[in-house]
């Protein structure tokens, strides 16, 4: 097989059957299936997926079993594309050669998967990311402010057990510090704040830790983009 995806995972008979059903859909049904695939992907929970299916005109027309079969075939290919990085045309060439779908459907199916991927990137994925951010159990960063101050250096501080009349402090120097106020907000808009001070060395360590966290985040986002941008296994889905 030409595609790394199908060479690694093969063509399960259940998938070939489901793919045959997908290829038999009329153009309007294929477009409706693309919309349904994206609507299910955006559903936050399994119960919402069941409701999406129950409310679908496509399900009422095709029947639940046939619709689920077409969705399973779609999911198998999309996850395989994402995992192995093949072009959809290469995967469809192998599927056509296997006899699972007729060759004249290759172009329509390629358009179908490209339509799903484009809509996923432009609409569904940003919504999912926003939902995770908004409903996260951990608070979300809200604001930060800072001010530089001079702290007096007094070597012998007052002890509460000593008579205050005998306390005679001496300031020997001043040291600059930055006072940082950080606030966070949860998904119910409750705000909590913390204020702390840092000298130049500890501020440098804090900045280095944040820069390293930013690099970690960029590396994770880059890896996610590489996978999500390549498209979307059937033994699992069927």
C-alpha positions as a LaTeX table, in Angstrom:
\begin{tabular}{lrrr}
\hline
Residue & $x$ (\AA) & $y$ (\AA) & $z$ (\AA) \\
\hline
Unk1 & 0.00 & 0.00 & 0.00 \\
Unk2 & 1.17 & 3.52 & $-0.76$ \\
Unk3 & $-0.07$ & 5.15 & 2.48 \\
Unk4 & 1.82 & 4.67 & 5.75 \\
Unk5 & $-1.52$ & 4.67 & 7.57 \\
Unk6 & $-3.12$ & 1.71 & 5.77 \\
Unk7 & 0.21 & $-0.13$ & 5.47 \\
Unk8 & 0.43 & $-0.02$ & 9.28 \\
Unk9 & $-3.21$ & $-0.68$ & 10.18 \\
Unk10 & $-4.56$ & $-2.50$ & 7.15 \\
Unk11 & $-8.14$ & $-2.40$ & 5.89 \\
Unk12 & $-10.48$ & $-4.11$ & 8.38 \\
Unk13 & $-13.50$ & $-5.71$ & 6.71 \\
Unk14 & $-15.83$ & $-3.69$ & 8.95 \\
Unk15 & $-14.21$ & $-0.49$ & 7.72 \\
Unk16 & $-14.47$ & $-1.53$ & 4.06 \\
Unk17 & $-18.18$ & $-2.17$ & 4.57 \\
Unk18 & $-18.69$ & 1.18 & 6.32 \\
Unk19 & $-16.64$ & 2.99 & 3.68 \\
Unk20 & $-18.83$ & 1.45 & 1.00 \\
Unk21 & $-21.89$ & 2.91 & 2.71 \\
Unk22 & $-20.20$ & 6.31 & 2.90 \\
Unk23 & $-19.35$ & 6.21 & $-0.81$ \\
Unk24 & $-22.97$ & 5.37 & $-1.66$ \\
Unk25 & $-24.35$ & 8.60 & $-0.18$ \\
Unk26 & $-25.76$ & 11.29 & $-2.42$ \\
Unk27 & $-23.86$ & 14.61 & $-2.59$ \\
Unk28 & $-26.33$ & 16.34 & $-0.28$ \\
Unk29 & $-26.07$ & 13.50 & 2.23 \\
Unk30 & $-22.26$ & 13.70 & 2.18 \\
Unk31 & $-22.43$ & 17.42 & 2.95 \\
Unk32 & $-24.90$ & 16.75 & 5.78 \\
Unk33 & $-22.60$ & 14.03 & 7.12 \\
Unk34 & $-19.67$ & 16.49 & 7.17 \\
Unk35 & $-21.76$ & 18.96 & 9.18 \\
Unk36 & $-22.88$ & 16.19 & 11.55 \\
Unk37 & $-19.27$ & 15.03 & 12.05 \\
Unk38 & $-18.24$ & 18.54 & 13.08 \\
Unk39 & $-21.28$ & 19.02 & 15.32 \\
Unk40 & $-20.46$ & 15.79 & 17.19 \\
Unk41 & $-16.82$ & 16.82 & 17.48 \\
Unk42 & $-17.93$ & 20.06 & 19.15 \\
Unk43 & $-20.30$ & 18.30 & 21.58 \\
Unk44 & $-18.79$ & 18.48 & 25.08 \\
Unk45 & $-20.08$ & 15.15 & 26.38 \\
Unk46 & $-21.35$ & 11.78 & 25.14 \\
Unk47 & $-24.88$ & 12.68 & 26.19 \\
Unk48 & $-24.68$ & 15.73 & 23.90 \\
Unk49 & $-23.49$ & 13.50 & 21.05 \\
Unk50 & $-26.55$ & 11.30 & 21.53 \\
Unk51 & $-28.77$ & 14.39 & 21.41 \\
Unk52 & $-27.04$ & 15.62 & 18.22 \\
Unk53 & $-27.79$ & 12.27 & 16.57 \\
Unk54 & $-31.36$ & 12.23 & 17.83 \\
Unk55 & $-32.00$ & 15.73 & 16.39 \\
Unk56 & $-30.29$ & 15.05 & 13.05 \\
Unk57 & $-32.32$ & 15.10 & 9.83 \\
Unk58 & $-29.63$ & 12.90 & 8.28 \\
Unk59 & $-30.21$ & 10.22 & 10.91 \\
Unk60 & $-33.94$ & 10.38 & 10.28 \\
Unk61 & $-33.30$ & 9.91 & 6.56 \\
Unk62 & $-30.54$ & 7.29 & 6.60 \\
Unk63 & $-31.31$ & 5.58 & 9.88 \\
Unk64 & $-29.11$ & 5.52 & 12.97 \\
Unk65 & $-27.19$ & 2.35 & 12.05 \\
Unk66 & $-26.13$ & 3.57 & 8.60 \\
Unk67 & $-25.25$ & 7.02 & 9.92 \\
Unk68 & $-23.08$ & 5.54 & 12.68 \\
Unk69 & $-21.33$ & 3.34 & 10.09 \\
Unk70 & $-20.50$ & 6.36 & 7.94 \\
Unk71 & $-19.31$ & 8.29 & 10.99 \\
Unk72 & $-17.10$ & 5.33 & 12.01 \\
Unk73 & $-15.48$ & 5.24 & 8.57 \\
Unk74 & $-14.92$ & 8.99 & 8.69 \\
Unk75 & $-13.40$ & 8.82 & 12.16 \\
Unk76 & $-11.10$ & 5.94 & 11.19 \\
Unk77 & $-9.65$ & 7.85 & 8.25 \\
Unk78 & $-9.34$ & 11.21 & 10.03 \\
Unk79 & $-7.51$ & 9.74 & 13.01 \\
Unk80 & $-5.27$ & 7.73 & 10.71 \\
Unk81 & $-4.38$ & 10.82 & 8.69 \\
Unk82 & $-3.56$ & 12.70 & 11.87 \\
Unk83 & $-1.42$ & 9.86 & 13.21 \\
Unk84 & 0.56 & 8.99 & 10.09 \\
Unk85 & 0.57 & 12.22 & 8.08 \\
Unk86 & $-0.55$ & 10.82 & 4.71 \\
Unk87 & $-2.33$ & 12.92 & 2.11 \\
Unk88 & $-6.02$ & 12.04 & 1.85 \\
Unk89 & $-5.59$ & 11.33 & $-1.88$ \\
Unk90 & $-2.94$ & 8.67 & $-1.14$ \\
Unk91 & $-5.19$ & 6.93 & 1.38 \\
Unk92 & $-8.17$ & 7.03 & $-0.99$ \\
Unk93 & $-6.06$ & 5.57 & $-3.81$ \\
Unk94 & $-5.35$ & 2.53 & $-1.61$ \\
Unk95 & $-9.02$ & 2.25 & $-0.63$ \\
Unk96 & $-10.12$ & 2.39 & $-4.27$ \\
Unk97 & $-7.54$ & $-0.27$ & $-5.21$ \\
Unk98 & $-8.93$ & $-2.50$ & $-2.43$ \\
Unk99 & $-12.35$ & $-2.37$ & $-4.08$ \\
Unk100 & $-14.00$ & $-0.82$ & $-1.02$ \\
Unk101 & $-15.21$ & 2.21 & $-2.98$ \\
Unk102 & $-15.56$ & 2.91 & $-6.73$ \\
Unk103 & $-12.89$ & 5.05 & $-8.36$ \\
Unk104 & $-15.37$ & 7.69 & $-9.52$ \\
Unk105 & $-16.06$ & 8.55 & $-5.85$ \\
Unk106 & $-12.41$ & 9.39 & $-5.07$ \\
Unk107 & $-12.73$ & 13.11 & $-5.85$ \\
Unk108 & $-15.98$ & 13.58 & $-3.93$ \\
Unk109 & $-14.59$ & 11.77 & $-0.89$ \\
Unk110 & $-11.35$ & 13.77 & $-1.00$ \\
Unk111 & $-13.43$ & 16.98 & $-1.03$ \\
Unk112 & $-15.50$ & 15.62 & 1.87 \\
Unk113 & $-12.46$ & 15.03 & 4.10 \\
Unk114 & $-10.85$ & 18.34 & 3.13 \\
Unk115 & $-14.10$ & 20.14 & 3.96 \\
Unk116 & $-14.17$ & 18.55 & 7.41 \\
Unk117 & $-10.53$ & 19.38 & 8.08 \\
Unk118 & $-10.88$ & 23.00 & 7.01 \\
Unk119 & $-13.99$ & 23.53 & 9.14 \\
Unk120 & $-12.30$ & 21.76 & 12.07 \\
Unk121 & $-9.35$ & 24.16 & 11.96 \\
Unk122 & $-11.42$ & 27.31 & 11.45 \\
Unk123 & $-14.42$ & 26.69 & 13.72 \\
Unk124 & $-14.45$ & 23.59 & 15.89 \\
Unk125 & $-10.91$ & 23.48 & 17.24 \\
Unk126 & $-10.93$ & 27.13 & 18.48 \\
Unk127 & $-14.27$ & 26.48 & 20.22 \\
Unk128 & $-12.91$ & 23.40 & 21.96 \\
Unk129 & $-9.81$ & 25.27 & 23.12 \\
Unk130 & $-11.94$ & 28.14 & 24.41 \\
Unk131 & $-14.24$ & 25.73 & 26.26 \\
Unk132 & $-11.29$ & 24.06 & 28.01 \\
Unk133 & $-9.98$ & 27.46 & 29.06 \\
Unk134 & $-13.34$ & 28.75 & 30.32 \\
Unk135 & $-14.43$ & 25.64 & 32.24 \\
Unk136 & $-11.01$ & 24.66 & 33.59 \\
Unk137 & $-11.00$ & 23.63 & 37.24 \\
Unk138 & $-7.82$ & 25.68 & 37.77 \\
Unk139 & $-8.06$ & 29.48 & 37.84 \\
Unk140 & $-7.08$ & 31.47 & 34.76 \\
Unk141 & $-4.50$ & 34.28 & 34.77 \\
Unk142 & $-6.24$ & 37.65 & 35.08 \\
Unk143 & $-3.75$ & 40.49 & 35.64 \\
Unk144 & $-0.30$ & 41.38 & 36.95 \\
Unk145 & 1.24 & 44.62 & 38.20 \\
Unk146 & 4.55 & 45.59 & 39.75 \\
Unk147 & 6.24 & 48.48 & 41.51 \\
Unk148 & 9.86 & 49.00 & 42.58 \\
Unk149 & 10.50 & 49.93 & 46.21 \\
Unk150 & 13.46 & 50.49 & 48.52 \\
Unk151 & 13.59 & 48.35 & 51.65 \\
Unk152 & 15.49 & 49.60 & 54.68 \\
Unk153 & 18.13 & 47.18 & 56.01 \\
Unk154 & 17.83 & 47.10 & 59.81 \\
Unk155 & 20.03 & 44.31 & 61.23 \\
Unk156 & 18.50 & 44.04 & 64.70 \\
Unk157 & 14.76 & 43.80 & 64.40 \\
Unk158 & 12.42 & 44.28 & 67.34 \\
Unk159 & 11.46 & 41.19 & 69.37 \\
Unk160 & 7.98 & 41.21 & 70.83 \\
Unk161 & 9.27 & 40.01 & 74.21 \\
Unk162 & 11.62 & 43.01 & 74.60 \\
Unk163 & 10.59 & 46.35 & 76.12 \\
Unk164 & 9.89 & 48.68 & 73.25 \\
Unk165 & 11.47 & 51.57 & 75.21 \\
Unk166 & 14.87 & 49.86 & 74.85 \\
Unk167 & 14.52 & 49.22 & 71.11 \\
Unk168 & 16.89 & 51.50 & 69.21 \\
Unk169 & 16.98 & 50.49 & 65.52 \\
Unk170 & 19.69 & 51.57 & 63.09 \\
Unk171 & 19.28 & 51.58 & 59.31 \\
Unk172 & 22.57 & 50.61 & 57.67 \\
Unk173 & 21.49 & 50.55 & 54.01 \\
Unk174 & 18.66 & 50.28 & 51.52 \\
Unk175 & 18.03 & 47.47 & 49.02 \\
Unk176 & 15.79 & 47.70 & 45.96 \\
Unk177 & 12.99 & 45.14 & 45.51 \\
Unk178 & 10.12 & 44.70 & 43.10 \\
Unk179 & 6.66 & 44.15 & 44.54 \\
Unk180 & 4.51 & 42.00 & 42.28 \\
Unk181 & 0.74 & 41.61 & 42.50 \\
Unk182 & $-0.79$ & 38.72 & 40.58 \\
Unk183 & $-4.50$ & 37.96 & 40.27 \\
Unk184 & $-6.28$ & 34.89 & 38.91 \\
Unk185 & $-9.94$ & 34.36 & 37.98 \\
Unk186 & $-12.02$ & 31.17 & 37.89 \\
Unk187 & $-14.84$ & 30.39 & 35.44 \\
Unk188 & $-17.35$ & 32.02 & 37.80 \\
Unk189 & $-15.31$ & 35.26 & 37.71 \\
Unk190 & $-14.12$ & 34.93 & 41.32 \\
Unk191 & $-10.78$ & 36.75 & 41.62 \\
Unk192 & $-7.96$ & 35.84 & 44.02 \\
Unk193 & $-4.75$ & 37.83 & 44.39 \\
Unk194 & $-1.28$ & 37.30 & 45.80 \\
Unk195 & 1.40 & 39.94 & 46.39 \\
Unk196 & 5.07 & 39.16 & 46.90 \\
Unk197 & 8.45 & 40.84 & 46.69 \\
Unk198 & 11.60 & 39.77 & 44.88 \\
Unk199 & 15.15 & 41.03 & 44.50 \\
Unk200 & 16.97 & 41.10 & 41.17 \\
Unk201 & 18.29 & 37.52 & 41.46 \\
Unk202 & 15.00 & 35.92 & 42.45 \\
Unk203 & 13.13 & 37.95 & 39.81 \\
Unk204 & 15.61 & 36.65 & 37.22 \\
Unk205 & 14.90 & 33.07 & 38.32 \\
Unk206 & 11.16 & 33.71 & 38.12 \\
Unk207 & 11.48 & 35.14 & 34.61 \\
Unk208 & 13.65 & 32.18 & 33.53 \\
Unk209 & 11.04 & 29.74 & 34.86 \\
Unk210 & 8.27 & 31.56 & 32.95 \\
Unk211 & 10.33 & 31.65 & 29.73 \\
Unk212 & 10.98 & 27.91 & 30.03 \\
Unk213 & 7.24 & 27.32 & 30.57 \\
Unk214 & 6.52 & 29.41 & 27.45 \\
Unk215 & 8.97 & 27.26 & 25.47 \\
Unk216 & 7.27 & 24.09 & 26.77 \\
Unk217 & 3.89 & 25.47 & 25.71 \\
Unk218 & 5.15 & 26.39 & 22.24 \\
Unk219 & 6.66 & 22.91 & 21.79 \\
Unk220 & 3.38 & 21.26 & 22.83 \\
Unk221 & 1.33 & 23.54 & 20.54 \\
Unk222 & 3.69 & 22.88 & 17.63 \\
Unk223 & 3.33 & 19.11 & 18.09 \\
Unk224 & $-0.46$ & 19.41 & 18.40 \\
Unk225 & $-0.67$ & 21.57 & 15.26 \\
Unk226 & 1.43 & 19.07 & 13.31 \\
Unk227 & $-0.91$ & 16.22 & 14.27 \\
Unk228 & $-4.21$ & 18.05 & 14.00 \\
Unk229 & $-3.24$ & 19.58 & 10.68 \\
Unk230 & $-2.72$ & 16.22 & 9.02 \\
Unk231 & $-6.27$ & 15.01 & 9.13 \\
Unk232 & $-8.02$ & 12.21 & 11.40 \\
Unk233 & $-8.47$ & 4.07 & 13.58 \\
Unk234 & $-11.36$ & 1.70 & 12.55 \\
Unk235 & $-10.86$ & $-1.22$ & 14.68 \\
Unk236 & $-11.53$ & 1.27 & 17.53 \\
Unk237 & $-14.39$ & 3.14 & 15.93 \\
Unk238 & $-16.46$ & 0.40 & 14.30 \\
\hline
\end{tabular}
